[in-house]
Amino acid sequence: MSGQPWQMWAGQLATGVASVDAELRVRWLNGALAELLGSGMRSAVGQPLALWLRSPDDLAQARRALDETRFVQLREALLNTFDERVLEADIGLQPDADGGLLVEVHALAERQRTASPLSATLRGFAHEVKNPLAGLRGAAQLLQRRVDGAELQALAGLIIDEADRLAALANRLLHHDGAARLGAVGIHQLLDRLSELLQAEPSPPRLRHDYDPSLPDVHGDADRLQQVLLNLARNAVEAGARTLVLRTRAEHGVRAGARVLRSALRVDVIDDGRGVPAELRDTLFEPLVSGRPDGTGLGLALSREIAREHGGELRCTSRPGETVFSLYLPLERGHD
């Protein structure tokens, strides 16, 4: 396709434009897009589109545009750059005459996530929590060396592991704009870990597991997703829940912001507690909103932010005796 006339005018555009082949590999891009992505024009050629598109669902939509030979618009898509930034953009995917796609990228103005009230509060919290965590870890190590019995030593080890995980989260909030560390995540492993943590509580709730064992891994940050699940479960316990049901399912056609996830993994945390007060339901996920006098109002706000960071969503339905928090995460599909 090199040297085609359209490339001459596309190369002069301030809008980012690229051409990808039927395997969704870059065969050409203009200077504007190369600059946006922090890449040289030659080094980007041959790279898979999957390196750019942060959400597996967006990649599935690109395959759909190819398979169905029709235009697809991605709204507020997240793009990985070659210099380790994350950009938000509207992306047009137009099938071309050579069996590939013409990709048009319109970068959106930064939303100043780090300056949002939630992010500023989280950074302050991360700074304040680091020293107590170090003290907690040191005390747990000392306890682990002094106690007798495998069960007590295992509980001390659990405290050490959680202190390390929270310290890592705090460090990532304080540095590099809290960039997520993405990889394959087995959701049932996270739920089993959650069960282990809950059973170590002084008055643990009864737990029931209702898993769909056929669900594949999701693409995400294991530590952050673990924190979401822990926040949801502890909120339930603090709301008087005596029984928790941890349920996983696949769901199709899930709306997440301006997009629709063709295939999503759904994790339900179901409790039999008091329910969400009616006056809080519209603002439940806002920062500093809590139904408890001693609550910080950060847990659910952080949880929804993490869900959306992963291209998913967090929702709640509630009535006295049954509250369901549903975490939706995109599932990667090989071909649509």
Buried (B, 14 or more C-beta within 10 A) or exposed (E): EEEEEEBEEBBEEEBBBBBBBEEBBBBBBBBBBBEBBEBEBEEBBEBEBBBBBBBBBBBBBBBBBBEEEEEBBBEBBBBBBBEEBBBBBBBBBBBBEEEBBBBBBEBEEEEEBEEBEBBEBBBEBBEEBBEEBEEBBEBBBEBBEEEEEEEEBEBBBBBBBBBEBBBEBBEBBBEEBBBBEBEEBEBBEBBBBBBEBBEEEEEEBEBEEEBEEEBBBBBBBBBBBBBBBBBBBBBBBBBEBEEBBBBBBEEEEBEBEEBEBBBBBBBBBBBBBBBBEEEBEEEBBBBEBBBEEEBBBBBBBBBBBBBBBBBBBBBBBBEEEBBBBBBBBBBBBEEB
